[in-house]
Every structure is written in structure tokens, then in C-alpha cells.
Amino acid sequence: MNETPLHYHDLVDMAALLRRGVLSAGELMEHMLERIERLDPALHSFAFLDPDAARRQARNADSLLASNAGGPLAGVPIAVKDIFWTADMPTAAGMPLHRDFRPDEDATVVRRLREAGALIFGKLQMTEGAFALHHPSIDPPVNPWGEGLWTGASSSGSGVAVAAGLSFASLGSDTGGSIRFPCAANGLTGLKPSWGRVSRHGAFELAASLDHAGPMARSARDVALLYGIIAGRDPADPTSWAGRSDPVEIDAAIDPAALRIGYVPAVHERECDAELGATLDEVVGVFRSMGAMPRAVEPPALVEGAAQWELLAGVEAAVAHAATYPQQSDRYGIALSRLIGLGRDASAMDYQRANLIRMALRDALDALLADIDVLILPVMPFAAPTLERLGSLAEDPDANTRLIAFTAPFNLGGQPAICLPCRPASNGAPLGFQLIAARGREDILLRAAMAFQRETGWHRRHPVD
């Protein structure tokens, strides 16, 4: 093994080490459990951990590996966001209301990871119901790059655990940016697939037509491997995509000169703070140095589209929580209560007006992405946000609309987006940007992301313990 600490190996590389017998799944699990015991009391990334069950899984994996059996993830420890059902662990979705819920089956995405050999050994903390803030009774996860930095929402624990070397990858969910925000804030790579590409069966709903499930990891290669495992038609989810979803070769090459790349200079100059704008210019320059010919494009009205997100999400959240809200509203936190209340108060006419704007946005994005392969955008409009700066989100819809202006439109439209680390902020905190492609084009999106990471090393940074 090279000098990379065991816990910071890429998922792909760790799976190869286990298959070659360089170390056992049991040894790796002990290493991870010791690290979690030492670091997570301060990071608060885990919502549930069963060390004895984790060790049993590792022993079973070693038996399979000894007989040259097991899938592509055999023996690799992966913890998942606590929004996904797990038959052997509780699933609370960040809500004390559900802390005792033990489903009788795994979510489809969890089952597919297990079938590939992954050791699903813990559940990771998240904001309440996958909205903006953690429930007041929960200790929020702490960003390992700095305790004053935002962790991202809602897959906060997933971002922290993978960044801190407590899990080799995770599953997240993304309704308005909840995979991409934690990846940008923690220096990770994360994919929000096209809507329907990955089954949502066995995942708590926030807003059914906006929710996406996807992988979070340290590299685009890892994300490509995970996506190939979890994607595909699921009879248990009637909204899952019936079309083909072929795995993406993790070492697939792409000629950057053949990539049609778009970027939006006005976003860099006027919609982002100066440091982030300069970093995005650098990202464009990297693609240009690789032989691509990025060109300026004009996107549709992203902010206007994002401004519809809360009303649409609120109505769908009100439906999702109808069994417990308002009957048990006293057990909800302020942010999720406000969103559900907005949805319950909305008129059918308001909802339809927002839907019409959504449909126009989706069609305009489809037209733009038919003319280019990938679009470069920021994840958020400022560099390395602090907890203090993000504290207004629960009570200021305008601040929230600005935050989600570059993420929510692709939940509304259903296009795939991948977050990648770029040059860190001047204070050393992570920064991320995103690439977006046409619906169903995860293949070109992942190949472009892998090409970018072969050229740069920013995804290899990790925090110091």
C-alpha cells in the first residue's frame, strides 16, 4: 500500500486491496470502528452504529473473499444517510418522531449495495426530514475542515463521515441540492442522477417529484462505480426509469477536445463572490488546457425557477407528512414546520402557476443541454459558507432562493449534476463546482468528471485529524 492512510483510500482502490488479500475485511472494519470511536464524538456524523453487527458482516465478507467470491464492493465499509430504510438498523430521517422505526426491508439502493458486497455498517445523521436544519434535539454534524464551517444540508453526516475518513462512501438524497451542498462543503464528489434513474423505494420522502438518491464519495471513479450498482429500473418504484442505465467504465477515457462545454461568464462575474468567480474561471481554464473549447452560453432564468422550489416542495412535503402533521406538529422543528405549513396553505392555483414555470424551465434546460455536453456552474454563490452566514435560511425565503439558485433548477428539471472539488478557498476550506448534462446522460457527465480529476488533484485533499 502507498502512503495514503488506510481510511483515505478511494473506494475502488480499497476494494482491490481486499480482493488481493493485502488486508482482511475484519482488519479494515476494526480500523474504521476505532477511528469512529476516536473522532465521531466530536464530529457527530453517525446517527446509528452497531459495532458487533459490523464485525459479523466483516467476517462473512472475509469468507467470501477467501473463496474468490463476493461482488465489486466486497468487504468495503459504507455508511448510508439515515433517510434510507435498513432492515437491521432503525431509520429516523433526522426526526426524533421516527427514532424507533425499524423497517422490515432495505431500501432498494441499500439492497443493491449489499448485493455488491458492501458492508452497510451505520446510518449517518441528516437535517430534519431532509430539509434545511437539524432538529433542535440533535447535535448537528461538524465539518472536519473547521467547526465554524457549514456541513451542507441535508446529507450533512454523509459529507462529514466520508470527508473525515469514517466511511469510504455514502448514499445521499438530493431534493434541492442535498448531495451537492455537502460535497462542496466537505471537499467530496457527489452525483445527483437524472430523476428516476435511481430507485427511491424505501427512502423517506421530502418532495416526491423532486427527490433524487445518489452516491457521495472521494472521486468520480468511486461515484461511477457506485452509480452503476444502484441505478436501474425497480418494480417497487413505479417512477424509476424504464430505459437502459449501463454502468460507466471507471477507467473510461474521453477526448476532452470532443466535449462541448458551456459556461456562463455572467454567473462568475455577477452572481458569485469574487473568490468563487475566479475559481470557476480557473475550472474553465483547466478544461481548455485539456483540449476542450468551452464556450459562453446563456441559461434560462435559474433564479426564477428556484423561486418556485419552496412552494412545490412544501405542497409535496405536506402530503408526505400528512400522517403526522399537524397532529404531532409539536415534535417538528421550525424549518420543516414552516415548509409544510407553506404547502398546506398554498392554493391549487398557486401550485399550478409554479408548475407551469417549472415545466417551462425544464424544457429550456433540455434545449440548452441538447446543444452542449456539460454545463459548468457553481454549487452555491459564495465560497466556504460559515454556520453564521447560513443561519438565516429557515426564516428567510429570499436567502434560501439565492442559495439554491444553481442546484434546485436541476431538481425541478430532473437533469443529472455532479459536484467536484476545485481549488480550495483562501482559508483552506473546500470549494466545489458542478457539471450538468442532459437527462439520461450520466455516462458523459461521469466521463467528463473523471477526465477533470485525472488532470487535477483537488479531490485528493483531506482534512487533518
C-alpha positions as CSV (number, residue, x, y, z in Angstrom):
1,M,0.0,0.0,0.0
2,N,1.2,3.5,-0.6
3,E,1.5,6.3,1.9
4,T,-2.2,7.3,1.8
5,P,-3.7,6.5,5.2
6,L,-5.9,3.4,5.1
7,H,-9.1,5.3,5.7
8,Y,-8.4,7.8,2.9
9,H,-8.0,5.3,0.1
10,D,-10.5,5.6,-2.7
11,L,-13.3,3.1,-2.7
12,V,-12.1,1.5,-5.9
13,D,-8.6,1.0,-4.6
14,M,-9.7,-0.3,-1.3
15,A,-11.9,-2.9,-2.9
16,A,-8.9,-4.0,-5.0
17,L,-6.7,-4.3,-1.9
18,L,-9.3,-6.5,-0.2
19,R,-9.6,-8.8,-3.2
20,R,-5.8,-9.2,-3.4
21,G,-5.7,-10.1,0.3
22,V,-3.4,-7.2,1.3
23,L,-5.6,-6.8,4.3
24,S,-8.8,-8.5,5.5
25,A,-12.3,-7.1,5.8
26,G,-12.1,-7.7,9.6
27,E,-8.9,-5.7,9.9
28,L,-10.3,-2.9,7.8
29,M,-13.5,-2.8,9.9
30,E,-11.6,-2.7,13.2
31,H,-9.6,0.2,11.8
32,M,-12.7,2.1,10.9
33,L,-14.5,1.4,14.1
34,E,-11.5,2.6,16.1
35,R,-11.4,5.8,14.1
36,I,-15.1,6.4,14.5
37,E,-14.8,5.8,18.3
38,R,-12.0,8.3,18.4
39,L,-13.3,11.1,16.1
40,D,-17.0,10.9,15.9
41,P,-17.8,12.1,19.4
42,A,-16.7,15.5,18.2
43,L,-18.0,15.2,14.6
44,H,-21.5,13.7,15.3
45,S,-21.7,12.2,11.9
46,F,-23.3,8.9,12.9
47,A,-27.0,8.5,13.8
48,F,-26.6,4.8,14.5
49,L,-23.7,2.4,14.7
50,D,-23.7,-1.3,15.7
51,P,-20.0,-2.4,16.0
52,D,-20.9,-6.1,16.8
53,A,-23.1,-6.4,13.7
54,A,-20.4,-4.6,11.6
55,R,-17.8,-7.2,12.8
56,R,-20.1,-10.0,11.8
57,Q,-20.6,-8.6,8.4
58,A,-16.8,-8.3,8.0
59,R,-16.3,-12.0,9.0
60,N,-18.8,-13.0,6.4
61,A,-17.1,-10.9,3.8
62,D,-13.7,-12.5,4.6
63,S,-15.2,-15.9,4.0
64,L,-16.4,-14.8,0.6
65,L,-13.2,-13.1,-0.3
66,A,-11.2,-16.3,0.7
67,S,-13.2,-18.3,-1.8
68,N,-12.8,-15.6,-4.5
69,A,-16.5,-14.7,-4.3
70,G,-18.3,-11.5,-3.5
71,G,-19.2,-8.5,-5.6
72,P,-17.2,-5.5,-6.6
73,L,-17.6,-3.8,-3.2
74,A,-16.8,-7.0,-1.2
75,G,-15.7,-6.1,2.3
76,V,-15.8,-2.3,1.9
77,P,-17.5,-0.4,4.8
78,I,-20.1,2.1,3.6
79,A,-22.5,4.0,5.9
80,V,-25.6,5.5,4.4
81,K,-27.8,8.5,5.1
82,D,-30.4,7.8,7.7
83,I,-33.2,8.5,5.2
84,F,-32.8,5.0,3.6
85,W,-34.5,2.0,5.1
86,T,-32.3,-0.6,6.6
87,A,-33.8,-3.9,7.9
88,D,-31.1,-4.3,10.5
89,M,-31.0,-0.7,11.8
90,P,-33.5,2.0,12.7
91,T,-34.2,4.7,10.1
92,A,-35.3,8.1,11.5
93,A,-34.7,10.6,8.7
94,G,-33.3,13.1,11.2
95,M,-36.6,13.1,13.1
96,P,-36.9,12.0,16.8
97,L,-40.5,11.3,15.8
98,H,-39.2,8.2,13.9
99,R,-36.3,7.2,16.1
100,D,-37.9,3.8,16.8
101,F,-38.9,3.0,13.3
102,R,-37.3,-0.3,12.1
103,P,-38.3,-1.2,8.6
104,D,-38.8,-4.8,7.6
105,E,-36.8,-4.4,4.4
106,D,-33.9,-2.5,2.9
107,A,-34.3,0.4,0.6
108,T,-33.6,-0.8,-3.0
109,V,-30.4,1.2,-3.1
110,V,-29.2,-0.3,0.1
111,R,-30.1,-3.8,-1.0
112,R,-28.1,-3.3,-4.3
113,L,-25.1,-2.1,-2.3
114,R,-25.3,-5.2,-0.1
115,E,-25.6,-7.5,-3.1
116,A,-22.4,-5.9,-4.5
117,G,-20.7,-6.9,-1.2
118,A,-20.6,-3.6,0.7
119,L,-20.7,-3.7,4.5
120,I,-23.6,-1.3,5.4
121,F,-22.4,-0.7,9.0
122,G,-24.0,2.5,10.1
123,K,-26.5,5.3,9.5
124,L,-25.4,8.9,9.0
125,Q,-27.0,11.9,10.5
126,M,-29.1,14.4,8.5
127,T,-31.2,17.5,8.7
128,E,-34.8,17.0,9.8
129,G,-36.8,15.3,7.1
130,A,-34.1,16.2,4.6
131,F,-34.9,19.9,4.7
132,A,-32.8,22.9,5.8
133,L,-31.9,22.5,9.5
134,H,-31.3,19.7,12.0
135,H,-33.9,19.0,14.6
136,P,-33.3,21.0,17.8
137,S,-32.8,17.8,19.8
138,I,-29.9,16.5,17.5
139,D,-26.3,17.5,17.7
140,P,-25.5,18.7,14.2
141,P,-22.5,17.1,12.5
142,V,-19.3,19.2,12.5
143,N,-17.3,19.9,9.3
144,P,-13.9,18.2,9.7
145,W,-12.3,21.1,7.8
146,G,-13.3,23.6,10.5
147,E,-16.0,23.6,13.2
148,G,-17.3,27.0,12.1
149,L,-17.9,25.9,8.5
150,W,-21.3,24.7,7.2
151,T,-21.5,21.0,6.6
152,G,-24.1,21.3,3.9
153,A,-27.7,20.1,4.0
154,S,-29.4,17.7,4.1
155,S,-26.8,14.9,3.7
156,S,-24.7,16.5,6.4
157,G,-23.5,13.4,8.2
158,S,-22.7,11.7,4.9
159,G,-20.5,14.6,3.9
160,V,-18.7,14.7,7.2
161,A,-18.2,10.9,7.5
162,V,-16.7,10.5,4.1
163,A,-14.5,13.6,4.3
164,A,-13.2,12.6,7.7
165,G,-12.3,9.0,6.6
166,L,-15.1,7.3,8.7
167,S,-16.7,5.7,5.6
168,F,-15.4,5.0,2.1
169,A,-18.6,6.4,0.5
170,S,-22.2,7.1,1.3
171,L,-25.7,7.3,-0.2
172,G,-27.3,10.7,-0.1
173,S,-30.5,12.2,-1.2
174,D,-31.0,15.5,-3.1
175,T,-34.2,17.4,-3.3
176,G,-32.8,20.9,-3.8
177,G,-29.1,20.4,-3.5
178,S,-28.7,18.0,-0.6
179,I,-26.0,15.8,-2.2
180,R,-24.1,18.7,-3.9
181,F,-24.1,21.1,-0.9
182,P,-22.4,18.6,1.5
183,C,-20.0,17.5,-1.2
184,A,-19.0,21.1,-2.0
185,A,-18.7,22.0,1.8
186,N,-16.6,18.9,2.6
187,G,-14.4,18.5,-0.5
188,L,-16.2,15.4,-2.0
189,T,-17.6,14.2,-5.3
190,G,-21.3,13.5,-5.5
191,L,-23.8,12.7,-8.2
192,K,-27.5,13.7,-8.3
193,P,-28.6,11.4,-11.1
194,S,-31.4,12.1,-13.5
195,W,-34.8,11.9,-11.8
196,G,-35.9,8.2,-11.9
197,R,-32.5,6.8,-12.7
198,V,-32.1,5.5,-9.1
199,S,-35.0,4.0,-7.2
200,R,-36.5,5.9,-4.3
201,H,-38.2,2.8,-2.8
202,G,-37.5,2.7,0.9
203,A,-36.5,6.3,1.3
204,F,-38.4,8.8,3.4
205,E,-40.0,11.4,1.1
206,L,-39.5,15.1,1.3
207,A,-41.0,16.0,-2.1
208,A,-41.6,13.0,-4.3
209,S,-41.2,14.6,-7.7
210,L,-38.0,16.4,-6.6
211,D,-36.3,13.7,-4.5
212,H,-33.2,12.0,-6.0
213,A,-30.9,9.4,-4.5
214,G,-27.3,9.2,-5.4
215,P,-23.7,8.4,-4.4
216,M,-21.2,10.5,-2.4
217,A,-17.5,9.6,-2.4
218,R,-14.0,11.0,-2.8
219,S,-13.6,10.6,-6.5
220,A,-15.6,10.5,-9.8
221,R,-14.3,6.9,-10.3
222,D,-15.8,5.9,-7.0
223,V,-19.1,7.6,-7.9
224,A,-19.2,6.0,-11.3
225,L,-18.8,2.5,-9.7
226,L,-21.5,3.2,-7.1
227,Y,-23.9,4.7,-9.7
228,G,-23.5,1.6,-11.9
229,I,-24.5,-0.6,-8.9
230,I,-27.5,1.4,-7.6
231,A,-29.1,2.7,-10.9
232,G,-31.7,0.9,-12.9
233,R,-35.4,0.0,-13.1
234,D,-37.0,-1.0,-9.9
235,P,-40.5,-2.6,-10.0
236,A,-41.1,-1.3,-6.4
237,D,-40.7,2.3,-7.6
238,P,-43.1,3.0,-10.5
239,T,-41.3,6.3,-11.2
240,S,-38.0,4.6,-11.8
241,W,-36.7,4.9,-15.3
242,A,-37.5,2.0,-17.6
243,G,-34.7,2.9,-20.0
244,R,-31.3,1.4,-20.0
245,S,-28.8,2.6,-17.4
246,D,-25.5,0.9,-18.4
247,P,-22.6,1.0,-15.9
248,V,-19.9,3.6,-16.7
249,E,-16.4,2.2,-17.1
250,I,-14.4,3.6,-14.2
251,D,-11.3,4.0,-16.3
252,A,-13.2,5.1,-19.4
253,A,-11.2,7.7,-21.4
254,I,-12.8,10.6,-23.1
255,D,-11.2,13.0,-25.6
256,P,-11.7,16.4,-23.9
257,A,-11.4,18.1,-27.3
258,A,-14.6,16.3,-28.2
259,L,-16.5,17.7,-25.2
260,R,-18.9,20.5,-25.9
261,I,-18.6,22.5,-22.7
262,G,-20.7,25.5,-21.7
263,Y,-20.2,28.1,-19.0
264,V,-21.9,31.3,-18.0
265,P,-19.5,34.3,-17.6
266,A,-22.2,36.5,-16.1
267,V,-22.6,34.0,-13.2
268,H,-18.9,34.0,-12.5
269,E,-18.8,37.8,-12.6
270,R,-22.1,38.9,-11.0
271,E,-23.7,36.0,-9.2
272,C,-20.8,34.7,-7.2
273,D,-18.4,36.3,-4.8
274,A,-15.0,37.3,-6.2
275,E,-13.1,34.3,-4.9
276,L,-15.5,31.8,-6.2
277,G,-15.9,33.5,-9.5
278,A,-12.1,33.4,-10.0
279,T,-12.0,29.7,-9.1
280,L,-14.8,29.0,-11.7
281,D,-12.7,30.8,-14.3
282,E,-9.8,28.5,-13.4
283,V,-12.0,25.5,-13.8
284,V,-12.9,26.6,-17.4
285,G,-9.2,27.1,-17.9
286,V,-8.4,23.5,-16.9
287,F,-10.8,22.2,-19.4
288,R,-9.4,24.5,-22.0
289,S,-5.8,23.3,-21.2
290,M,-7.1,19.7,-21.7
291,G,-8.0,20.5,-25.3
292,A,-11.7,21.4,-24.9
293,M,-13.2,24.6,-26.3
294,P,-15.5,25.9,-23.6
295,R,-18.0,28.5,-24.9
296,A,-20.2,31.0,-23.2
297,V,-23.9,30.1,-23.1
298,E,-27.0,31.8,-21.8
299,P,-29.1,29.7,-19.4
300,P,-32.8,30.1,-18.7
301,A,-33.9,32.1,-15.7
302,L,-32.5,29.9,-12.9
303,V,-33.4,32.2,-10.1
304,E,-37.0,32.5,-11.2
305,G,-37.2,28.7,-11.4
306,A,-35.6,28.3,-8.0
307,A,-38.1,30.7,-6.5
308,Q,-40.8,28.1,-7.2
309,W,-39.0,25.4,-5.4
310,E,-40.3,26.1,-1.8
311,L,-43.9,26.2,-2.8
312,L,-43.7,23.0,-4.9
313,A,-41.6,21.2,-2.2
314,G,-43.9,22.5,0.5
315,V,-47.0,21.0,-1.1
316,E,-45.4,17.7,-1.7
317,A,-43.9,17.7,1.9
318,A,-47.3,18.3,3.3
319,V,-48.6,15.2,1.5
320,A,-45.6,13.2,2.6
321,H,-46.1,14.2,6.3
322,A,-49.9,14.0,6.3
323,A,-49.9,11.1,8.8
324,T,-48.1,13.0,11.5
325,Y,-48.5,16.7,10.7
326,P,-50.3,18.7,12.1
327,Q,-51.4,16.0,14.6
328,Q,-47.8,15.9,16.1
329,S,-46.6,19.3,15.0
330,D,-45.1,19.9,18.4
331,R,-42.5,17.2,17.6
332,Y,-41.3,19.1,14.5
333,G,-38.5,21.7,14.3
334,I,-39.0,25.3,12.9
335,A,-37.7,24.8,9.4
336,L,-39.6,21.7,8.4
337,S,-42.8,23.0,10.1
338,R,-42.5,26.2,8.1
339,L,-42.1,24.3,4.8
340,I,-45.1,22.0,5.5
341,G,-47.2,25.0,6.6
342,L,-46.4,26.8,3.4
343,G,-47.6,23.7,1.4
344,R,-50.7,23.3,3.4
345,D,-51.6,27.0,2.9
346,A,-50.9,27.0,-0.8
347,S,-53.9,27.2,-3.2
348,A,-54.3,24.8,-6.1
349,M,-53.9,27.8,-8.4
350,D,-50.6,28.9,-6.8
351,Y,-49.3,25.3,-7.1
352,Q,-50.3,25.1,-10.8
353,R,-48.7,28.5,-11.6
354,A,-45.5,27.2,-10.1
355,N,-45.8,24.0,-12.0
356,L,-46.1,25.9,-15.3
357,I,-42.9,27.8,-14.6
358,R,-41.3,24.5,-13.7
359,M,-42.3,22.9,-17.0
360,A,-41.0,25.9,-19.0
361,L,-37.7,25.8,-17.1
362,R,-37.3,22.0,-17.7
363,D,-37.9,22.5,-21.4
364,A,-35.5,25.4,-21.6
365,L,-32.8,23.4,-19.8
366,D,-33.4,20.4,-22.1
367,A,-32.9,22.7,-25.1
368,L,-29.7,24.2,-23.7
369,L,-28.2,20.8,-22.8
370,A,-29.1,19.3,-26.2
371,D,-26.6,21.8,-27.7
372,I,-23.7,21.1,-25.3
373,D,-22.5,18.0,-23.4
374,V,-21.8,19.6,-20.0
375,L,-22.6,22.9,-18.3
376,I,-20.2,24.4,-15.7
377,L,-22.0,26.1,-12.8
378,P,-21.2,26.9,-9.1
379,V,-23.0,24.8,-6.5
380,M,-23.6,27.9,-4.4
381,P,-22.9,31.6,-5.0
382,F,-20.2,32.0,-2.3
383,A,-17.1,30.4,-1.1
384,A,-16.9,28.3,2.1
385,P,-20.0,29.5,3.9
386,T,-20.0,29.6,7.7
387,L,-22.7,28.4,10.0
388,E,-23.4,32.0,11.0
389,R,-23.9,33.0,7.3
390,L,-26.3,30.1,6.7
391,G,-28.3,30.7,9.9
392,S,-30.9,32.8,8.2
393,L,-32.1,30.0,5.9
394,A,-35.0,28.8,8.0
395,E,-36.7,32.2,8.2
396,D,-35.6,34.0,5.0
397,P,-37.1,32.5,1.8
398,D,-35.1,35.0,-0.3
399,A,-31.8,33.9,1.2
400,N,-32.8,30.3,0.6
401,T,-33.7,31.0,-3.1
402,R,-30.3,32.6,-3.7
403,L,-28.6,29.6,-2.1
404,I,-30.4,27.0,-4.2
405,A,-30.4,29.1,-7.5
406,F,-27.8,26.8,-9.1
407,T,-29.0,23.5,-7.6
408,A,-32.8,23.4,-7.4
409,P,-33.4,24.1,-11.1
410,F,-32.0,20.6,-11.9
411,N,-34.2,19.0,-9.3
412,L,-37.1,20.8,-11.0
413,G,-35.9,19.7,-14.4
414,G,-34.6,16.3,-13.5
415,Q,-31.2,16.7,-15.2
416,P,-28.1,14.9,-13.7
417,A,-25.5,17.0,-11.9
418,I,-22.2,16.1,-10.3
419,C,-20.3,18.1,-7.7
420,L,-16.5,18.1,-7.9
421,P,-13.9,19.7,-5.7
422,C,-11.9,22.6,-7.1
423,R,-9.2,24.9,-5.7
424,P,-9.9,25.5,-2.0
425,A,-10.8,28.8,-0.6
426,S,-8.1,31.2,0.6
427,N,-8.7,30.0,4.2
428,G,-8.2,26.4,3.2
429,A,-11.9,25.4,3.2
430,P,-13.2,23.2,0.4
431,L,-14.9,24.6,-2.7
432,G,-16.9,22.8,-5.2
433,F,-18.5,23.3,-8.6
434,Q,-20.9,21.2,-10.7
435,L,-21.2,19.8,-14.1
436,I,-24.7,19.3,-15.6
437,A,-25.7,17.1,-18.5
438,A,-28.9,16.3,-20.4
439,R,-31.4,13.9,-18.8
440,G,-30.1,10.3,-19.1
441,R,-26.5,11.4,-19.9
442,E,-24.8,10.3,-16.7
443,D,-22.3,8.5,-18.9
444,I,-20.8,11.6,-20.4
445,L,-21.1,13.5,-17.1
446,L,-19.1,10.9,-15.3
447,R,-16.5,10.6,-18.0
448,A,-16.0,14.3,-18.1
449,A,-15.7,14.4,-14.3
450,M,-13.1,11.6,-14.3
451,A,-11.1,13.4,-17.0
452,F,-11.1,16.6,-14.9
453,Q,-9.9,14.7,-11.8
454,R,-7.2,12.9,-13.8
455,E,-5.9,16.4,-14.7
456,T,-6.2,17.9,-11.2
457,G,-5.6,16.7,-7.7
458,W,-8.0,18.7,-5.7
459,H,-10.2,15.7,-4.9
460,R,-7.2,14.1,-3.1
461,R,-7.1,16.6,-0.3
462,H,-8.4,15.6,3.1
463,P,-8.7,17.3,6.5
464,V,-6.1,16.8,9.2
465,D,-7.3,14.9,12.3
